[in-house]
């Protein structure tokens, strides 16, 4: 003989036997003893063929409320860009009501250095204007929006930092970088040269479909400048002669280069024995068009 009995639980829970060994549970979240935002526990006891088992039942009723206001998330954005490099990745802001549903919104104002593109209901993609990435600077401002449902003014604070601090690299590095027309990108590493047979080696190469206008100048101790590039541009590259212990032909101290205007990559070796030093690499785009995915390699 089989039986089923509710041991614990209010009007929201009922149980009955179904066909065969089935037990039918009925949960009614609309019962008079149920309130939104509450959790209820029930217990049903089933006896079949002399065996008794208890079934624990939990009913969770979510909060119920009406939408009365809107907000925007996130409330602040931060962008970092390297001078002359690619635009930082776009970020998304979303306007929703207090129930979590999207709400139509209109952009009231934005800083000149930002671009906004509506990508969905109450959703906007935020990116930086490339024309503001050409020199070191810092920008801060606010995006103002008005939601179309409640007429609230919403605000998102934004910071953009444009920097030319050197990127730290190490032996084995192989990276690809976008460099704008007339722009530079700096890298730094720390290394020494134990002897001529173990030089520091650097390579600078364009992709096959890109202009050959990015050149590499290395300096020991501080960042090289465009003026130093212009000074060395017309000079023949020097090689270190291990037997005589000097650079041939002689060259400005602490500067290293081997410019190539053809299709081949530029390779620079520093074979002069020296203690550990900080070296700075400058990739300089001498052309009038952006160069994409310029490759830089380093080994020592």
Secondary structure, DSSP 8 states (H G I E B T S, - for coil): -EEEEEEE--TTEEEEE-STT-EEEEE-TTSTT--TT-EEEEEEEEEETTEEEEEEEEEE---------EEEE-SEEEEEEETTS-----EEEEEEETTS-B--EEEEE--TTEEEEEEETTEEEEEE-GGG-SS-EEEEEEEEEEETTT--EEEEEEEEEEE---EE--TT-EEEEEE-TT-EEEEEEEEEE-STTS-EEEEEE--TTS-S-EEEEEEESS---HHHHHHHHTS---EEETTTTEEES---TTEEE----SSS-EEEEE-S-EEEEEEEEEEEE-SSS-EEEEEEEEE-
